[in-house]
Amino acid sequence: MARQLEIEITESAEYLEKTLKQARSGSQKERLQMLWWFKIGQVRSHNELARRLARDPSTITRWLQKYRQQGLSGLLEIKKPPGQAPTITSERVISLTSYDFILEALFYAASM
């Protein structure tokens, strides 16, 4: 038998439900759903959460650990992936798209 989770969810069920409805990203919705299910008593075990969310139990463990350490804001934080910043400037992008528009217009006019 799976052991029961022992975690204190400080937010109210109403607040979690409201935040869940307003969440924009899928990852935030999953994490809020996890907390809400636990808060209202729909799930009691770690494995049941993993099964319901179709996630590996280690993922649930990481999420719960993050919630314990950083709270709701830490759990819902969306991190920017690492990588090099774009080297093309926004002005150059605008000029290129304007140039393409002019070429399309000329091509269209020539085909008439």
N, C-alpha and C positions, 0 to 999 in steps of 0.2 A: 504494500500500500504506500502511496506517495505521501510524504510528510507535508503537513500544512505549512503555508507561508506565514511567517511572522514579520509583518511590516506595518508600520503605522502610516496611513495616508492622512496627511494633515488637512487637505482640501475637502470641502463638502462634496457629497454626491451631486448636488445641484450645480455647483461650480464646475465640476468635471464634465458634467453633461453639457452645460452651456459652452464650455471651452471646446469640447469635442465637436459640437455642431458648427462652431466658428473656425475650426482648424482648416488650414488651406492645403497642407501637404499630407500625403499618405502616411509618411513616417510619423508625423505628429499624431495623426488620427489613431494609428495602431497603439502608440504608447499611452495616449489618453484613454483609449478603449480598455487597455490592460488595467490601468488604475481604477477606472470606473467599475469594471466587472468585479474587481477585488473589493472595492469600497461598498458596493451594494450586496455583496455576498453571493454573486453568481458563480464565482470560482473560489476554490480554497487551496488548490495545490499548484505548484510550479509546473508540473507536467500538463495539467489541464489548461493552463494559460498558453503553454507552448502549442498544444494541440489545437486550441481554438483559433489562435493567431497564425497557425501553420508556420511556426518559427522553431528553430532549434532551441532546446532548453538553455544552451549557453548564451543565446541572444537575450532571452528573458532574464537570465542571471545578470548580464551586463546592464540591462536597462534598469533593473531593480537596484543594483549597486549604485548606478549613477543617480537615481532618484534619492537614495538614502544619503549620498554624499553632497549632492548639489541641489536637491529639491526639484520642483516642477520645471522651473526655468532652465536648469541644467539638462534635464531629461529632454526638453523640447527644443533645445538649441540646435539650429541648423548651421553646420560648419561649412565654410567655403573650401572646396577641394584645393589641394596644393597644385602649383603649376606656375609656369611663366605667365606674366601679365601680357596682354596683347600688345604687339609692337606697332600696329597700325593705329593711327590717330582717328578720332571720330570725324575730323574735317576731311580726311582722306577717304573715308568710307562714304561720306556724303558726296564728295566730288566724283567718286567712281560710280555710285548709283545714278547720279545726274548724267554722267557721260553715257551710261548704258541706256538711260531713258531717251537721250537724244539720238543715239544710234538706232534704237527701235523705231522711233518716230520717222527717221529718214528712210529706214528700210520699208516701213509701212507705206510711206508716201511714194517711194519708188516702185512699189509693187502695184499701185493703182493704175 
